[in-house]
Amino acid sequence: MTVTDVTTESPSGGVTPPAHHGLVGVFLAECRAEWVKLRTVRSTMWSLAVTVLITVGLAALFSVARMSRWDRQPLAQRLLFDPTGFSLNGIFLAQLAVGVLGVLVMSSEYATGQIRATFGAVPQRGVVLLAKVVVFFLVTLVVGEVASFSAFFVGQAIFASKNLQASIGDPGVLRAVLGGGFYLAVIGIFGLGLGAIVRRTAGAIAVLVAFVLILPIIVGFLPSPWGDDISKYLPGPAGNALFHLRAQTASLSPRVGLVVFCAYAVAAIMAGWVLVRRRDA
Amino acid sequence: MNGSTGSNPPLTLEGPYCIGPIGLDRSARSGGGDRPETHPRKGVLVIETVEVTKRYGETLAVDRLTLSVPPGRVTGFLGPNGAGKSTTMRMMIGLDAPTSGSVRINGRRYGDLRYPLHEVGALLEAKAIHPGRTARNHLRWLAESNRIDRRRVDEVLELVGLGGVARRRAGGFSLGMGQRLGIAAALLGDPGVLLLDEPVNGLDPEGILWVRNLLRSLSAEGRTIFVSSHLMSEMALTADYLVVIGRGRLIAEGSVAEVIASSSGNHVLVRTPDASTLAPLLTEAGGEVTVDRDGALLVTGLDCPRVGDLAAAGRVTLHELSPRLASLEDAFMELTRDSGEFSNTGPPASAPPPSPLARSAPVATGEQAR
């Protein structure tokens, strides 16, 4: 076997590096690489499909159930009914699919050893992490919005039977529906950050579930003022303020909720950034 | 150093080789190479480590290792399993940070390189690949990350013989196919420097031959190749220059011939009906004499002419007088055996053998060669 056909101009130290030598160029190239990585494994397609399916499917299921019992519900419950927020409740479960995919974006690289190929190809590790965050955020934002809008419209179609439907033009509704998709994308980034910190898939998923689902329950055991005061700052409840119109008990305003919720994802990414740069791959 | 690198332990009848001092002759490098350098670039060192140390908790994986890889040649990086080869190579491409010391590639830190695949290609583990991704897609993301032309992906796949399975997922690949894919990834950026950690691991004889020829032709194109192995026989066929480490330390460095020469396994075999007369003469002249099973004398420290002269002067009849050169295998075993001893801090005689890892590897190598 000969290899002469492979060689281009100058083999020995004959380095012909690409022109885009700045870190921005490295970042853009790495973004394209991460995009290829993301769409060439099956778990991506599955997780994202499941995200949409759960968000829309649960919206339909709960909405139909709610409407079937509507006439027998007490007045207080009927008055507090938030058709927008209610149609988006499937996000509670769908966030796990996105969050787990976010974890896998990092942890599968460590599990398979591919991280060494990644850092060998792009030794600027911070750039790698940033590219992963940007690409994954954009992908999950698009998918999240598709899921959120679909769930909203499916829900409203069902509520129309009792003339309870909200319109996308009603005050705050567009914000809430957009917020639902955004919530999913940020949970994905939170998972990605946890994956970078923990590196093991199982461990990172456990932390994710604990933060998003378990902690609110635990905090609920605290006596009255404390429980609510702490609970509203947890990622789940804080993020919920994004896609509900009617404020639930002791929830933050959408604006504060947005800041608090995003702070969790940013903190996870920052911690991951420090660790990824410092640790041996 | 509490071992016996300076003195010769008693030679057993079975083991025909003595252990003697080892030349750590770093100046010998300039004379090295049993074949001409294709791209002589004097004074330029492609890879250089200076006093590099890597410690994992209590374990000292690499211990003040200073080594250099000259350009345009195949440099073999030898050592038993656990000697620190892989750790050293991981530090070379910035995956592990040295505890102290420095590592440079083409004069720079690997972490400072932009699009490094154009300069350095590395195969560190065969299966650093996501099992769910096809071979082609694996190379595609690598190509994108370093702005390598997409056509190059199919080119290297053909080159390593994976063109037919390019669209199959890497999880179903055999170890040999994974190894080929790893080599394809290393060649993707058409780099001038290649780092390959145990590239023939898991390959069948045909695959081993293929890697060997590939290394030779890549080297003939003027590329610098740094290839690790624990198989001496393999290195004897592919490497021009050897760096031998054991227990994280440099043991020997030089051309293949020099490494063999630095081993004291070289000896002279003498058959004579009058051994009792000749032996004292040889010892007096500075030789070390032992007797093998058939009654032949094994002499170290004296060369053939000198032994012949001494025999003639002592009027001793000789039936046979022949030089016995150690093989690269023998040299390696001996070099690495010593490295095991001088890093053993426990009492040498009564304590159990230091590390089964360090000891068994060279032995296994030797057995395999025979």
Boltz contact constraints between the chains, C-beta under 6 A:
constraints:
  - contact:
      token1: [A, 1]
      token2: [B, 213]
      max_distance: 6.0
  - contact:
      token1: [A, 3]
      token2: [B, 217]
      max_distance: 6.0
  - contact:
      token1: [A, 3]
      token2: [B, 218]
      max_distance: 6.0
  - contact:
      token1: [A, 6]
      token2: [B, 159]
      max_distance: 6.0
  - contact:
      token1: [A, 7]
      token2: [B, 221]
      max_distance: 6.0
  - contact:
      token1: [A, 8]
      token2: [B, 190]
      max_distance: 6.0
  - contact:
      token1: [A, 11]
      token2: [B, 192]
      max_distance: 6.0
  - contact:
      token1: [A, 11]
      token2: [B, 221]
      max_distance: 6.0
  - contact:
      token1: [A, 11]
      token2: [B, 222]
      max_distance: 6.0
  - contact:
      token1: [A, 11]
      token2: [B, 223]
      max_distance: 6.0
  - contact:
      token1: [A, 12]
      token2: [B, 39]
      max_distance: 6.0
  - contact:
      token1: [A, 12]
      token2: [B, 72]
      max_distance: 6.0
  - contact:
      token1: [A, 12]
      token2: [B, 192]
      max_distance: 6.0
  - contact:
      token1: [A, 12]
      token2: [B, 222]
      max_distance: 6.0
  - contact:
      token1: [A, 12]
      token2: [B, 223]
      max_distance: 6.0
  - contact:
      token1: [A, 13]
      token2: [B, 192]
      max_distance: 6.0
  - contact:
      token1: [A, 14]
      token2: [B, 192]
      max_distance: 6.0
  - contact:
      token1: [A, 15]
      token2: [B, 118]
      max_distance: 6.0
  - contact:
      token1: [A, 15]
      token2: [B, 119]
      max_distance: 6.0
  - contact:
      token1: [A, 17]
      token2: [B, 115]
      max_distance: 6.0
  - contact:
      token1: [A, 17]
      token2: [B, 118]
      max_distance: 6.0
  - contact:
      token1: [A, 18]
      token2: [B, 115]
      max_distance: 6.0
  - contact:
      token1: [A, 18]
      token2: [B, 147]
      max_distance: 6.0
  - contact:
      token1: [A, 21]
      token2: [B, 114]
      max_distance: 6.0
  - contact:
      token1: [A, 26]
      token2: [B, 114]
      max_distance: 6.0
  - contact:
      token1: [A, 29]
      token2: [B, 145]
      max_distance: 6.0
  - contact:
      token1: [A, 29]
      token2: [B, 147]
      max_distance: 6.0
  - contact:
      token1: [A, 30]
      token2: [B, 145]
      max_distance: 6.0
  - contact:
      token1: [A, 32]
      token2: [B, 144]
      max_distance: 6.0
  - contact:
      token1: [A, 33]
      token2: [B, 141]
      max_distance: 6.0
  - contact:
      token1: [A, 33]
      token2: [B, 144]
      max_distance: 6.0
  - contact:
      token1: [A, 33]
      token2: [B, 145]
      max_distance: 6.0
  - contact:
      token1: [A, 36]
      token2: [B, 140]
      max_distance: 6.0
  - contact:
      token1: [A, 36]
      token2: [B, 141]
      max_distance: 6.0
  - contact:
      token1: [A, 36]
      token2: [B, 144]
      max_distance: 6.0
  - contact:
      token1: [A, 37]
      token2: [B, 141]
      max_distance: 6.0
  - contact:
      token1: [A, 40]
      token2: [B, 133]
      max_distance: 6.0
  - contact:
      token1: [A, 40]
      token2: [B, 137]
      max_distance: 6.0
  - contact:
      token1: [A, 41]
      token2: [B, 132]
      max_distance: 6.0
  - contact:
      token1: [A, 41]
      token2: [B, 133]
      max_distance: 6.0
  - contact:
      token1: [A, 42]
      token2: [B, 132]
      max_distance: 6.0
  - contact:
      token1: [A, 112]
      token2: [B, 130]
      max_distance: 6.0
  - contact:
      token1: [A, 113]
      token2: [B, 125]
      max_distance: 6.0
  - contact:
      token1: [A, 113]
      token2: [B, 128]
      max_distance: 6.0
  - contact:
      token1: [A, 114]
      token2: [B, 128]
      max_distance: 6.0
  - contact:
      token1: [A, 114]
      token2: [B, 130]
      max_distance: 6.0
  - contact:
      token1: [A, 116]
      token2: [B, 95]
      max_distance: 6.0
  - contact:
      token1: [A, 116]
      token2: [B, 124]
      max_distance: 6.0
  - contact:
      token1: [A, 116]
      token2: [B, 128]
      max_distance: 6.0
  - contact:
      token1: [A, 117]
      token2: [B, 128]
      max_distance: 6.0
  - contact:
      token1: [A, 119]
      token2: [B, 95]
      max_distance: 6.0
  - contact:
      token1: [A, 120]
      token2: [B, 93]
      max_distance: 6.0
  - contact:
      token1: [A, 120]
      token2: [B, 122]
      max_distance: 6.0
  - contact:
      token1: [A, 121]
      token2: [B, 117]
      max_distance: 6.0
  - contact:
      token1: [A, 121]
      token2: [B, 142]
      max_distance: 6.0
  - contact:
      token1: [A, 121]
      token2: [B, 145]
      max_distance: 6.0
  - contact:
      token1: [A, 121]
      token2: [B, 146]
      max_distance: 6.0
  - contact:
      token1: [A, 122]
      token2: [B, 145]
      max_distance: 6.0
  - contact:
      token1: [A, 123]
      token2: [B, 94]
      max_distance: 6.0
  - contact:
      token1: [A, 123]
      token2: [B, 110]
      max_distance: 6.0
  - contact:
      token1: [A, 123]
      token2: [B, 111]
      max_distance: 6.0
  - contact:
      token1: [A, 280]
      token2: [B, 96]
      max_distance: 6.0
  - contact:
      token1: [A, 281]
      token2: [B, 95]
      max_distance: 6.0
